[in-house]
Amino acid sequence: MQAETKDADAAQLAALGYTAKFDRSMSLWENFALGFTYLSPVVGVYSVFDLGLSTGGPPMLWSYFLAGAGQFLVCLIFGEVVSQFPISGGLYPWARRLVGKRWAWMAGWIYGWALFTTIAAVAVGAGPFLATLLGFTDTPMITTAIALGLIALSTAVNLAGTKLLARVAMFGFVCEILGAIVVGGYLLLFQRHQPFAVVFDTFGIGAGGSYFPAFMAAAVVGLFTCYGFEACGDVAEETPNPGVAIPRAMRMTIYVGMTAAAFVCFALILAQPDIGAVISGKLTDPVEALLLSVFGSLGAKLVVAVVMVSFMSCILSLQAATSRLVFAYARDRMIVANDYLSAISPHTHVPTRALAMSGIVAAVIVCLGLFFQSAIGTIVNSAIIGIYAAFQMIVLGALTARLRGWKPGGRFTLGRWGLAVNLIALVYGIGAIIDMLWPRTPAAPWYLNYAMSITWLGIVGIGALYMVLGRPYDHGTAPAGDAWKLAQD
């Protein structure tokens, strides 16, 4: 049965214009674990909890459900596309088949730089946690050294092959979900200082006006957490029966990931002894203060150890997704050194040079952050916007192909609901991007308020200029823009 499935998967890939070179050893649950650890609810909640609570108060919890619902619609569209086009690299080959080579090149450019930067951001974000665990003073130099070490370790694990990546991802998932249940459950059962109704209490935020702007400002905590499910599709050529398994793994990532994120956030809110101090700015790190007061120094370190596993798993998954994107670009001759970067190891069956490149670029960004710390935050936030923009290029591409006659031909489709879901997903995605770009401090200088917009437009501008002058999209002969044509054949 397994041999028949493997032969069918190879035949499907051949029909799409590619030869199978990867090892299809990643099970459904391991594929889900890859997406889950990329989404990493523990990393997401712990990283932005203070921002959400200080900006919007306890009702910011509902942003997780808002983001989860919206991204679930995006996930459904992705499921339709990957089911028909289960090609390594995810967003780039999807955009290529739905719209064309130019659209795909730009989608991959935006998504690729967002991923490089996100690897660096997660590695740097892990620095203070590991420094605390080891008893070091958290300084920029130590944080940078830790980040570089984590990227090097992630690269080494990824180079070992798909099987080890899958097992580490599964281990990370188990640790993270158990950590979320144990820590969150303990806080709710034994350390609750707030009533359940506190999640409806704005604590005076927006008094005299509307609370809505404050909630939308805080809603970025949900948006910053709810992505990563697309990584399931980045390894489509390494997963058996991808047309069925990957759409299911993507949906599971949303179900489990956002439920875990909301649960942890809910527990942290109810365990806060003084929410007013967080909102007023008197308490700037409510998560660390809470862990120390509840679990003590040793207990807090045990929790941090679990968090570190989550950070490491997240970096691994991000780098795996990035390397497959680089490989897919190179295989289609869309970038320089394409023969070099598209090489697959005959021993481990992974794109070793693309993996090395993803680690090197992320390491360079980490080092730049050491010298430009005032700018790195803007760059990181712009990366998240880049991910959402790339997502919407797929959603818009699917809508365009659908209007031209494309009928999803994979084993997962939305049927007659497809057009409606596609339209709502597009409206949601555009709204999410606007919310993230919206100025949070109107009194600040314009270049601070619009720094993320300027950075993002700069990345797009550089990519567009290179695309026009270098015409990299014209170097390969892989199929493009044929989704709607296939529906008519």
Secondary structure, DSSP 8 states (H G I E B T S, - for coil): -HHHHHHHHHHHHHHTT----S-----HHHHHHHHHHHH-HHHHHHHHHHHHHHHH-GGGGHHHHHHHHHHHHHHHHHHHHHHH---TTTHHHHHHHHT-HHHHHHHHHHHHHHHHHHHHHHHHHHHHHHHHHHT----HHHHHHHHHHHHHHHHHHHHT-HHHHHHHHHHHHHHHHHHHHHHHHHHHHH---S-GGGGG--TTTTTTS-SHHHHHHHTHHHHHHS--TTHHHHTGGGSSSHHHHHHHHHHHHHHHHHHHHHHHHHHHHHT-S-HHHHHHTS-S-HHHHHHHHHHHHHHHHHHHHHHHHHHHHHHHHHHHHHHHHHHHHHHTT-STTHHHHT---TTT-S-HHHHHHHHHHHHHHHHHHHH-HHHHHHHHHHHHHHHHHHHHHHHHHHHHHHHTT----SS---GGGHHHHHHHHHHHHHHHHHHHHS-S-TTS-HHHHTHHHHHHHHHHHHHHHHHHHH-GGGS-----S-HHHHHH-
